[in-house]
Amino acid sequence: MRLGVNVDHIATVRNARGGSWPDPVEAALIAERAGAASIVMHLREDRRHIRDADVFLARRKVQRLNLEMSIAPGILGIAAKIKPYQVTFVPEKRQERTTEGGLDLFKKGRAIRSAIEKLQSRGTKVSLFIDPDPKQLDRAVKWGADAVEFHTGDYANAANSSVQRKELRRLESAVHRSLEARMPAYAGHGLDYQNVKAVVAIQGLEELNIGYSIVSRALWIGLYGAVSEMARLMTRRRFS
């Protein structure tokens, strides 16, 4: 199971003072050395953390850049220009604190499908960030996406253990269905050093994308240590 590390909140800290430090691209390189298989950056329309210059530089320096993005024309144009290893289409609202759920592939379907085809034609893999919902998965398969990333926010933010177990079963079912459809399955959102353990045990998941908890942990033990700790945890759980 691969670990994708989201460095958005390194940029959040940088932007709080308006300078150039800490540099999210430098953080990305540290994360790679510590065991990250890919680097995730979300270039939002409001540029609240990651900036255009960050993704252009990251494209040159990191091994596998996964660009999270909406299908807004301006963002699509940047992705088409830099040709990252992968893009992940996510929903985006201006007032949200963080991504609140998966894409609804039954809304703006024609635009999403066109965006998939545009970036795939330029050699970029396209993943769709969706809820673990059979209808959304079936639509992603029909449209020829290269992968899906299941939103784990409902699992991570469950009000109690009963709800959490229910959401975990829902995630397991979606991953099983994706395997049957030969669709690579990833997961992410709200995962931390505790709740990730049950997710890692799900057979068939190929990648977890984690950011906030790793950056928070890095405040105490450093970024290299935080990334390597998560990578080791995922490996131990996978083969225990």
HELIX and SHEET records of a PDB file:
HELIX    1   1 ASP A    8  ARG A   17  1                                  10    
HELIX    2   2 PRO A   24  ALA A   34  1                                  11    
HELIX    3   3 ASP A   52  LYS A   61  1                                  10    
HELIX    4   4 PRO A   73  ILE A   82  1                                  10    
HELIX    5   5 GLY A  109  GLN A  120  1                                  12    
HELIX    6   6 PRO A  134  LYS A  142  1                                   9    
HELIX    7   7 GLY A  153  ALA A  156  1                                   4    
HELIX    8   8 SER A  161  GLU A  180  1                                  20    
HELIX    9   9 VAL A  196  VAL A  200  1                                   5    
HELIX   10  10 TYR A  212  ILE A  221  1                                  10    
HELIX   11  11 LEU A  223  PHE A  239  1                                  17    
SHEET    1   A 9 ARG A   2  ASN A   6  0                                        
SHEET    2   A 9 SER A  38  HIS A  42  1                                        
SHEET    3   A 9 LEU A  65  MET A  69  1                                        
SHEET    4   A 9 GLN A  86  PHE A  89  1                                        
SHEET    5   A 9 LYS A 125  ILE A 130  1                                        
SHEET    6   A 9 ALA A 147  HIS A 151  1                                        
SHEET    7   A 9 ALA A 185  GLY A 188  1                                        
SHEET    8   A 9 LEU A 205  ILE A 210  1                                        
SHEET    9   A 9 ARG A   2  ASN A   6  1                                        
END                                                                             
